[in-house]
Amino acid sequence: MVEFALAFVLIFAVLTGIFQYGYGFFVYNTLVNAVRDGARYASNIPYSSTTTTPDNTYQTKVQNMVVYGKPSPGQTDQPILAGLATSNVAITMTPGNPGGLTPPTAVTVSIVGFQVDAVFSKINMNGIPFCIFPYAGVLTPPSN
């Protein structure tokens, strides 16, 4: 009984560590794929803002793409990870040539302020993962 109790503590600690690592890796891999899909989507849709700050429509579509896997989720759609929200998705546009109305040259999508509850500890995702794609879409500024 004593040997089993001592061995159980050691085996439980090892299995707990394996679970922690595996779950953390699963969540990170899921976020990497979601960010990559969101950045790819963002690099191809029309950009209608005249500044490096995306307009609400563009931002909402890209954030939904990362969180739900589609730009226009339905009422019953669930996030790809529990606790992930559109507010955890940051979009940064790299400006085009200065002095004129030019499309952005690249788009960066990243996860910010997301905390993974890995049962025995918490893992903070702030700025990681991220993905940068060259912007290949069309600039469609609003008409005045």
Secondary structure, 3 states (H helix, E strand, C coil): CHHHHHHHHHHHHHHHHHHHHHHHHHHHHHHHHHHHHHHHHHCCCCECCCCCCCCHHHHHHHHHHHHHCCCCCCCCCCCCCCCCCHHHEEEEEECCCCCCCCCCCEEEEEECCEEEECCCCEEEECCCCEEEEECCCCECCCCC
